[in-house]
Amino acid sequence: GLLFGVWAAWENPFFLDTPWLFLILACLPGLALALVWRREGPRQLLVVPLALWTLAALRPEPEPVPVKLLVIGIDGASWDRIDALELPHLKALEETGTRAVLESMEPMFSPLLWTTIASGKGPGEHGVKGFRVRSDQARVPRFWDIALEEGYSVGVWKWLVTWPPRPVDGFMVPGWLALTPETTPPDLGFAKELELASRLRRQQRPSRNVLVLALEGIPRGLRMSTLLSAAWELSGLSSGEPGVERNLLRGLIDRDVFVWALHRHQPELATFTAYATDGLQHSHFGLEAADRAYRQADDLVGELLSQVGPETTVVVISDHGFQAFEGPDERLVPTTEALSARLGEGVQVHRLGIKLVLLGPEGTGEVAGSLLDEQGQSAYRVEALQPGVWGLTLRREALGAQELAVATVDGEPMQDFARPRERHDRGDHHPEGIFLASGPGIGAGERLPPVGLLDVSPTLQALLGIPPAQDLPGRIVLGPTTRGPATRDGLIETLDWGAW
């Protein structure tokens, strides 16, 4: 056990984050055998591994990475929750930097919003409108594409719509929309396999044993505390809800491997995105589980700040905020299956809280609006959000059990199109997210007017020292305001997608 610890710490200087606990666990088997057999062992044989383990435990962490720009995404984060929880690392960053409300846009689809943030252009131009989308279908370059073209190395960790990953100078690990576990470089793929393990099993795709993946991950950043948390959760001994613990465990794995990759590849531009805040606010808004996700995100911010140099500019953003799920207990929540079957192939139906979003050809919204209830009125309110995108809400927002039992939608039971509010319907998207920046040349303790999604990409490019293209409609809210070429959209045609 001691020699295993020496190997792990030599390969991964972050592994022994709980060294004395590891020492106890390593010695327990020997102590148990000594008690059983009551024999004198050759104690001198312990001297060498114990000395090596002590040196390994005392090994200092690597020097900070001289990242020029670090972008940290906290999906679904809101200032009101951050302020209420008094998160120390975000608060310290705010004291040295500038903060603003980030104004989101409809529809509040995370893939659409994160692509708008990254590209500086709206969905009509970048082309990402739903969940079934590939990275190579984006029609305009994103800020890391431009940085690579300008000679910067990059490290992109789980930004949405980055699957399939393309060859880059640095690393790229796709977000949760990825269908397969490929990464750039391939040796980071074990982290995606861990994330996708249950999905791959359901789809009967080959997946390696979790223990094998964990052993593969130790030399690539996994820490002892993370492995113990994983063992506790997988054993079923954890007292928390499995869904909550799994969300938080993913955050720990992401932290471990991203920090290792950061030191290994030394990118000049790095991005890291955490998603537990979004997932747990949907089901646990205002409860301790959601607050744990915020505290973990704050710990992640503190950890990442400790790994970069003092000259690093840090930007923390969310794609939207969150609010309490409004309405009485009889509030109806729309469902997707029956409506999707009614609208037919070629139309995507997604639910966001109490709203449905349709993606389809011209006239799709009108077809949905023509579905009548038993009173002869439209069952849905229809709102055009973007070209080819419509938002739907139920006209009757609340029905008792008896009313719901006899209600219909176009002659079919309404129970197929909506369900009563459940215990886990607690949070819904809100259009006010967060924007926070700190670094050289950025004012301390300042507050900016609201920042739009379209303002983020030109601002990030300016902070990198790249003059944003003139056709980006957003403002440069921080950094040099000089504009560059008329457009950089032609860059998308030159991107290398390797085997893809």
C-alpha positions as CSV (number, residue, x, y, z in Angstrom):
1,G,0.0,0.0,0.0
2,L,2.8,2.4,0.8
3,L,4.6,1.6,-2.4
4,F,1.3,2.2,-4.3
5,G,1.0,5.6,-2.6
6,V,4.6,6.4,-3.7
7,W,3.8,5.5,-7.3
8,A,0.6,7.4,-7.3
9,A,2.2,10.5,-5.8
10,W,5.1,10.3,-8.2
11,E,2.8,10.1,-11.2
12,N,0.3,12.6,-9.8
13,P,1.5,15.2,-7.4
14,F,-2.1,16.0,-6.4
15,F,-3.0,12.4,-5.4
16,L,-2.1,12.4,-1.7
17,D,-4.5,15.2,-0.7
18,T,-5.3,13.2,2.5
19,P,-1.9,11.7,3.2
20,W,-2.5,10.5,6.8
21,L,-5.8,8.8,5.9
22,F,-4.0,7.0,3.1
23,L,-1.3,5.9,5.6
24,I,-3.9,4.4,7.9
25,L,-5.7,2.6,5.0
26,A,-2.4,1.3,3.7
27,C,-1.3,-0.1,7.1
28,L,-4.7,-1.6,8.1
29,P,-4.2,-4.9,6.1
30,G,-0.8,-5.4,7.8
31,L,-2.1,-4.7,11.2
32,A,-5.0,-7.1,10.7
33,L,-2.7,-9.9,9.6
34,A,-0.4,-9.2,12.6
35,L,-3.3,-9.6,15.0
36,V,-4.5,-12.8,13.3
37,W,-1.1,-14.5,13.1
38,R,0.6,-12.9,16.0
39,R,4.0,-13.2,14.4
40,E,7.0,-10.9,14.4
41,G,7.4,-9.3,11.0
42,P,10.7,-8.0,9.5
43,R,10.1,-4.4,10.6
44,Q,13.2,-3.2,8.8
45,L,11.4,-3.9,5.4
46,L,9.0,-1.1,6.3
47,V,11.7,1.5,6.6
48,V,12.3,2.1,2.9
49,P,8.7,2.3,1.7
50,L,7.7,4.4,4.7
51,A,10.6,6.8,4.0
52,L,9.6,7.0,0.3
53,W,6.0,7.6,1.2
54,T,6.9,10.4,3.6
55,L,8.9,12.1,0.8
56,A,6.0,11.5,-1.6
57,A,3.5,13.0,0.9
58,L,5.7,16.1,1.3
59,R,6.2,16.6,-2.4
60,P,5.2,20.2,-3.3
61,E,2.6,20.8,-5.9
62,P,3.8,22.2,-9.3
63,E,4.3,25.9,-9.8
64,P,1.3,27.9,-10.9
65,V,0.5,27.8,-14.6
66,P,1.0,31.2,-16.5
67,V,-2.4,31.1,-18.1
68,K,-3.3,34.4,-19.8
69,L,-7.1,34.0,-19.6
70,L,-9.1,31.6,-17.5
71,V,-12.8,31.4,-18.2
72,I,-14.9,29.5,-15.5
73,G,-18.5,28.7,-16.4
74,I,-21.0,28.0,-13.6
75,D,-24.2,26.8,-15.4
76,G,-27.3,28.4,-14.0
77,A,-25.6,30.5,-11.3
78,S,-27.5,33.6,-10.0
79,W,-26.1,36.5,-7.9
80,D,-28.9,36.3,-5.4
81,R,-27.9,32.7,-4.4
82,I,-24.2,33.6,-4.4
83,D,-24.8,36.6,-2.2
84,A,-27.0,34.8,0.2
85,L,-24.5,32.0,0.7
86,E,-21.5,34.4,1.1
87,L,-19.2,32.1,-0.9
88,P,-15.7,33.1,0.1
89,H,-13.7,32.6,-3.1
90,L,-16.2,34.3,-5.4
91,K,-16.5,37.1,-2.8
92,A,-12.7,37.6,-2.8
93,L,-12.7,37.6,-6.6
94,E,-15.4,40.2,-6.6
95,E,-13.4,42.4,-4.2
96,T,-10.5,42.4,-6.6
97,G,-12.6,42.6,-9.8
98,T,-15.7,43.8,-11.6
99,R,-19.1,42.2,-11.5
100,A,-22.3,42.5,-13.5
101,V,-25.6,40.8,-14.2
102,L,-25.4,38.8,-17.3
103,E,-28.6,39.1,-19.4
104,S,-29.6,35.8,-21.0
105,M,-32.0,35.3,-23.9
106,E,-34.9,33.1,-25.0
107,P,-35.0,30.2,-25.4
108,M,-32.9,29.5,-22.4
109,F,-31.3,26.3,-23.8
110,S,-27.9,25.8,-22.4
111,P,-26.3,24.5,-25.7
112,L,-27.7,27.6,-27.5
113,L,-26.7,30.0,-24.8
114,W,-23.1,28.7,-24.3
115,T,-22.6,28.8,-28.1
116,T,-23.9,32.4,-28.2
117,I,-21.5,33.3,-25.4
118,A,-18.5,31.6,-27.2
119,S,-19.2,32.9,-30.7
120,G,-20.6,36.4,-30.0
121,K,-23.4,35.8,-32.5
122,G,-27.0,34.8,-32.1
123,P,-28.6,31.4,-32.9
124,G,-29.7,32.5,-36.4
125,E,-26.0,32.9,-37.3
126,H,-24.2,30.2,-35.3
127,G,-26.9,27.6,-36.1
128,V,-27.0,25.8,-32.7
129,K,-30.6,25.7,-31.6
130,G,-31.3,22.4,-29.8
131,F,-29.6,19.5,-28.1
132,R,-29.0,17.2,-31.1
133,V,-26.1,19.2,-32.5
134,R,-22.4,18.5,-33.2
135,S,-19.5,20.9,-32.8
136,D,-18.7,20.8,-36.5
137,Q,-22.2,22.1,-37.2
138,A,-21.5,25.5,-35.7
139,R,-21.4,28.0,-38.5
140,V,-19.2,30.6,-37.0
141,P,-15.9,30.3,-35.0
142,R,-15.8,30.5,-31.2
143,F,-13.3,32.4,-29.2
144,W,-11.0,29.4,-28.7
145,D,-11.0,28.8,-32.5
146,I,-9.9,32.4,-33.0
147,A,-7.3,32.1,-30.2
148,L,-5.8,29.0,-31.9
149,E,-5.7,30.8,-35.2
150,E,-3.8,33.7,-33.5
151,G,-1.2,31.2,-32.1
152,Y,-2.5,30.7,-28.6
153,S,-2.6,27.2,-27.0
154,V,-6.0,26.3,-25.4
155,G,-7.5,24.0,-22.9
156,V,-11.3,23.6,-23.2
157,W,-13.0,21.6,-20.5
158,K,-16.7,20.5,-21.1
159,W,-17.9,23.7,-22.8
160,L,-21.2,22.6,-24.5
161,V,-21.3,21.8,-28.2
162,T,-17.6,20.7,-28.3
163,W,-18.3,17.1,-29.5
164,P,-16.7,15.8,-31.6
165,P,-13.5,17.4,-30.3
166,R,-11.1,18.6,-32.9
167,P,-7.2,18.5,-32.8
168,V,-5.9,21.5,-30.9
169,D,-2.7,22.8,-29.4
170,G,-3.6,21.9,-25.8
171,F,-6.6,19.8,-24.8
172,M,-10.4,19.7,-25.5
173,V,-12.8,17.6,-23.4
174,P,-16.4,17.8,-24.7
175,G,-19.4,18.7,-22.5
176,W,-22.3,16.4,-21.4
177,L,-23.9,16.4,-24.9
178,A,-21.1,14.2,-26.2
179,L,-22.3,10.9,-27.6
180,T,-18.9,9.1,-27.3
181,P,-16.0,9.5,-25.0
182,E,-13.4,10.8,-27.4
183,T,-11.2,13.7,-26.3
184,T,-8.1,15.6,-27.5
185,P,-5.6,14.2,-26.6
186,P,-7.1,10.7,-26.3
187,D,-5.5,10.0,-22.9
188,L,-8.2,12.2,-21.2
189,G,-10.9,10.0,-22.6
190,F,-11.2,8.0,-19.3
191,A,-12.8,11.1,-17.7
192,K,-15.6,11.1,-20.3
193,E,-16.0,7.3,-20.0
194,L,-16.5,7.7,-16.3
195,E,-19.2,10.4,-17.0
196,L,-20.9,8.3,-19.8
197,A,-20.5,4.9,-18.1
198,S,-24.2,4.5,-17.3
199,R,-25.4,5.9,-20.7
200,L,-23.0,3.6,-22.6
201,R,-24.3,0.6,-20.7
202,R,-27.9,1.5,-21.5
203,Q,-27.0,1.9,-25.2
204,Q,-25.1,-1.5,-25.0
205,R,-21.9,0.2,-26.1
206,P,-18.5,-1.1,-24.8
207,S,-17.4,0.6,-21.6
208,R,-14.4,-0.3,-19.5
209,N,-14.7,-1.3,-15.8
210,V,-15.0,1.7,-13.5
211,L,-12.1,0.4,-11.4
212,V,-9.9,0.2,-14.5
213,L,-10.9,3.7,-15.4
214,A,-10.1,4.9,-11.9
215,L,-6.6,3.3,-12.0
216,E,-6.1,4.9,-15.4
217,G,-7.1,8.2,-14.0
218,I,-4.7,8.2,-11.0
219,P,-1.7,9.2,-13.1
220,R,-3.9,11.8,-14.8
221,G,-5.0,13.8,-11.8
222,L,-7.6,11.8,-9.8
223,R,-7.1,12.5,-6.1
224,M,-7.4,10.1,-3.2
225,S,-10.3,12.1,-1.7
226,T,-12.2,11.9,-5.0
227,L,-11.7,8.1,-5.2
228,L,-12.9,7.7,-1.6
229,S,-16.0,9.7,-2.4
230,A,-16.6,7.6,-5.5
231,A,-16.2,4.4,-3.5
232,W,-18.6,5.6,-0.8
233,E,-21.2,6.6,-3.4
234,L,-20.9,3.4,-5.5
235,S,-21.1,1.2,-2.4
236,G,-24.4,2.7,-1.5
237,L,-23.2,3.7,1.9
238,S,-23.6,7.4,1.2
239,S,-26.5,9.0,3.2
240,G,-27.2,11.5,0.4
241,E,-29.5,11.2,-2.6
242,P,-27.8,9.2,-5.3
243,G,-28.5,11.8,-8.0
244,V,-27.2,14.6,-5.8
245,E,-24.0,12.8,-4.9
246,R,-23.4,11.7,-8.5
247,N,-23.6,15.3,-9.7
248,L,-21.2,16.5,-7.1
249,L,-18.8,13.6,-7.7
250,R,-18.6,14.6,-11.4
251,G,-17.5,18.0,-10.3
252,L,-14.7,16.5,-8.2
253,I,-13.5,14.3,-11.1
254,D,-13.6,17.3,-13.5
255,R,-11.6,19.4,-11.0
256,D,-8.9,16.8,-10.6
257,V,-8.3,16.0,-14.3
258,F,-8.6,19.6,-15.4
259,V,-6.0,20.7,-12.9
260,W,-3.7,17.9,-14.1
261,A,-4.3,18.8,-17.8
262,L,-3.7,22.5,-17.0
263,H,-0.2,21.7,-15.6
264,R,0.6,19.1,-18.3
265,H,-0.4,21.2,-21.3
266,Q,0.2,24.8,-20.0
267,P,-2.5,26.5,-22.2
268,E,-2.5,30.2,-22.5
269,L,-6.3,30.2,-22.7
270,A,-8.3,27.8,-20.5
271,T,-12.0,27.2,-19.9
272,F,-13.7,25.1,-17.2
273,T,-17.4,24.6,-16.9
274,A,-19.3,23.2,-13.9
275,Y,-22.9,21.9,-14.3
276,A,-24.1,20.7,-10.9
277,T,-25.6,24.1,-10.1
278,D,-28.0,23.8,-13.0
279,G,-28.9,20.2,-12.5
280,L,-29.5,20.4,-8.8
281,Q,-31.4,23.7,-8.9
282,H,-34.0,22.2,-11.2
283,S,-34.8,19.5,-8.6
284,H,-33.6,21.1,-5.3
285,F,-33.8,24.9,-5.7
286,G,-33.6,26.5,-2.2
287,L,-32.6,23.2,-0.6
288,E,-29.3,22.1,0.9
289,A,-28.4,20.0,-2.1
290,A,-28.5,23.0,-4.5
291,D,-26.5,25.1,-1.9
292,R,-23.9,22.3,-1.8
293,A,-23.5,22.7,-5.6
294,Y,-22.9,26.4,-5.2
295,R,-20.4,25.7,-2.4
296,Q,-18.6,23.2,-4.6
297,A,-18.5,25.7,-7.5
298,D,-17.0,28.2,-5.1
299,D,-14.4,25.7,-4.0
300,L,-13.6,25.0,-7.6
301,V,-13.1,28.7,-8.3
302,G,-10.7,28.8,-5.3
303,E,-8.8,25.7,-6.5
304,L,-8.4,27.0,-10.0
305,L,-7.3,30.4,-8.8
306,S,-4.6,28.7,-6.8
307,Q,-3.3,26.9,-9.9
308,V,-2.7,30.0,-12.1
309,G,-0.3,32.9,-11.8
310,P,-1.0,36.4,-10.6
311,E,-1.0,37.8,-14.1
312,T,-3.9,35.6,-15.1
313,T,-7.2,37.3,-16.0
314,V,-10.1,35.3,-14.6
315,V,-13.7,35.6,-16.0
316,V,-16.6,33.7,-14.2
317,I,-19.9,33.5,-16.1
318,S,-23.2,31.7,-16.2
319,D,-25.5,31.2,-19.2
320,H,-28.7,32.1,-17.2
321,G,-29.9,32.3,-13.6
322,F,-32.5,30.4,-11.6
323,Q,-35.7,31.2,-9.8
324,A,-38.2,29.2,-7.7
325,F,-40.7,27.1,-9.6
326,E,-43.8,29.3,-9.3
327,G,-47.4,28.3,-8.9
328,P,-49.6,26.2,-6.7
329,D,-49.3,22.5,-6.1
330,E,-52.0,21.9,-8.8
331,R,-49.7,23.6,-11.3
332,L,-49.4,21.6,-14.5
333,V,-46.0,20.7,-16.0
334,P,-46.1,20.1,-19.8
335,T,-44.6,16.8,-21.1
336,T,-43.0,16.2,-24.4
337,E,-43.7,12.6,-25.7
338,A,-47.4,13.0,-26.8
339,L,-46.9,16.4,-28.4
340,S,-43.7,15.2,-30.2
341,A,-45.7,12.2,-31.6
342,R,-48.5,14.6,-32.7
343,L,-46.1,17.0,-34.4
344,G,-44.2,14.2,-36.2
345,E,-40.6,13.7,-37.3
346,G,-38.5,16.7,-38.0
347,V,-39.7,18.6,-34.9
348,Q,-37.8,18.6,-31.6
349,V,-39.8,19.2,-28.4
350,H,-37.8,20.1,-25.3
351,R,-39.1,21.1,-21.8
352,L,-37.6,23.9,-19.8
353,G,-39.5,24.1,-16.5
354,I,-43.1,25.1,-17.3
355,K,-42.2,25.9,-20.9
356,L,-41.9,23.7,-24.0
357,V,-39.5,24.7,-26.8
358,L,-40.2,23.6,-30.4
359,L,-37.5,23.4,-33.1
360,G,-38.9,22.7,-36.5
361,P,-39.8,23.9,-40.0
362,E,-41.9,26.9,-40.8
363,G,-45.5,26.6,-39.5
364,T,-44.7,24.3,-36.6
365,G,-45.8,26.9,-34.1
366,E,-49.1,27.3,-35.9
367,V,-49.8,23.5,-35.8
368,A,-49.1,23.4,-32.1
369,G,-51.4,26.4,-31.5
370,S,-54.2,24.6,-33.4
371,L,-54.4,21.8,-30.9
372,L,-57.7,22.5,-29.0
373,D,-58.9,21.4,-25.5
374,E,-62.3,20.1,-24.7
375,Q,-63.5,23.7,-24.3
376,G,-62.7,24.4,-27.9
377,Q,-59.8,26.7,-27.0
378,S,-56.1,26.4,-27.9
379,A,-54.4,24.1,-25.4
380,Y,-51.1,26.1,-25.7
381,R,-50.0,29.7,-25.8
382,V,-47.4,30.0,-28.6
383,E,-44.6,32.5,-28.8
384,A,-42.1,32.9,-31.7
385,L,-38.6,33.0,-30.1
386,Q,-36.2,32.7,-33.0
387,P,-36.6,31.7,-36.6
388,G,-37.6,28.1,-36.4
389,V,-38.0,28.2,-32.6
390,W,-41.2,28.5,-30.6
391,G,-42.0,28.6,-26.9
392,L,-45.2,26.9,-25.6
393,T,-46.9,27.2,-22.3
394,L,-50.2,25.6,-21.2
395,R,-53.2,27.9,-21.4
396,R,-54.6,26.4,-18.3
397,E,-51.8,26.5,-15.8
398,A,-53.4,24.6,-12.9
399,L,-56.1,21.8,-12.8
400,G,-57.3,19.7,-9.9
401,A,-57.1,15.9,-10.2
402,Q,-60.8,15.6,-11.3
403,E,-60.5,18.3,-13.9
404,L,-57.3,16.8,-15.3
405,A,-58.9,13.4,-15.6
406,V,-61.6,14.7,-18.0
407,A,-59.5,17.4,-19.9
408,T,-58.3,16.7,-23.4
409,V,-55.9,18.0,-26.0
410,D,-57.2,17.5,-29.6
411,G,-59.3,14.6,-28.4
412,E,-56.6,12.8,-26.5
413,P,-56.3,12.8,-22.6
414,M,-54.5,15.9,-21.3
415,Q,-52.8,13.6,-18.9
416,D,-50.7,12.5,-21.9
417,F,-49.6,16.1,-22.5
418,A,-49.2,17.4,-18.9
419,R,-48.6,16.1,-15.4
420,P,-49.2,17.6,-11.9
421,R,-46.3,19.4,-10.3
422,E,-44.0,17.0,-8.4
423,R,-41.8,17.3,-5.4
424,H,-38.7,17.8,-7.5
425,D,-40.2,20.6,-9.6
426,R,-38.5,23.3,-7.6
427,G,-36.4,25.5,-9.9
428,D,-36.8,27.2,-13.3
429,H,-34.5,29.2,-15.5
430,H,-34.3,32.9,-15.0
431,P,-32.8,35.5,-17.5
432,E,-30.3,37.0,-15.1
433,G,-27.0,35.2,-14.8
434,I,-23.6,36.3,-13.5
435,F,-20.5,38.0,-15.0
436,L,-17.4,38.5,-12.9
437,A,-13.9,39.4,-14.0
438,S,-10.6,40.1,-12.2
439,G,-7.1,40.5,-13.4
440,P,-4.5,43.1,-14.5
441,G,-6.1,46.4,-15.6
442,I,-9.6,45.4,-14.3
443,G,-11.0,47.7,-11.6
444,A,-11.5,46.4,-8.1
445,G,-14.9,46.3,-6.5
446,E,-16.6,47.8,-9.5
447,R,-20.1,47.0,-10.9
448,L,-20.9,47.3,-14.5
449,P,-24.3,47.8,-16.2
450,P,-25.9,44.5,-17.3
451,V,-23.7,42.5,-19.8
452,G,-25.4,40.7,-22.7
453,L,-24.6,37.2,-24.0
454,L,-23.3,38.8,-27.2
455,D,-20.9,41.0,-25.2
456,V,-18.9,38.1,-23.7
457,S,-17.0,36.8,-26.7
458,P,-15.7,40.2,-28.0
459,T,-14.7,41.0,-24.4
460,L,-12.8,37.7,-23.9
461,Q,-11.0,38.2,-27.2
462,A,-10.0,41.8,-26.1
463,L,-8.8,40.5,-22.8
464,L,-6.6,38.0,-24.7
465,G,-5.2,40.8,-26.8
466,I,-7.0,39.8,-29.9
467,P,-9.0,42.7,-31.6
468,P,-12.6,41.3,-32.1
469,A,-14.0,41.3,-35.6
470,Q,-16.2,44.3,-36.6
471,D,-19.2,42.2,-37.4
472,L,-19.6,41.0,-33.7
473,P,-22.6,42.9,-32.5
474,G,-21.7,42.9,-28.8
475,R,-19.8,45.4,-26.8
476,I,-16.3,45.1,-25.5
477,V,-17.0,45.7,-21.8
478,L,-13.4,45.2,-20.5
479,G,-10.0,45.4,-22.2
480,P,-8.9,47.3,-25.3
481,T,-11.7,48.5,-27.5
482,T,-9.9,48.3,-30.8
483,R,-11.7,46.3,-33.4
484,G,-10.0,43.9,-35.9
485,P,-10.9,42.6,-39.3
486,A,-14.4,43.0,-40.8
487,T,-15.2,39.3,-40.0
488,R,-13.6,36.1,-39.0
489,D,-16.4,33.8,-40.1
490,G,-14.3,32.4,-42.9
491,L,-12.1,30.7,-40.3
492,I,-14.8,28.1,-39.8
493,E,-14.1,26.7,-43.2
494,T,-10.5,26.0,-42.4
495,L,-10.8,24.2,-39.1
496,D,-9.2,20.7,-39.0
497,W,-11.6,18.0,-37.7
498,G,-9.1,15.2,-38.0
499,A,-10.7,11.7,-38.3
500,W,-14.2,13.2,-37.8
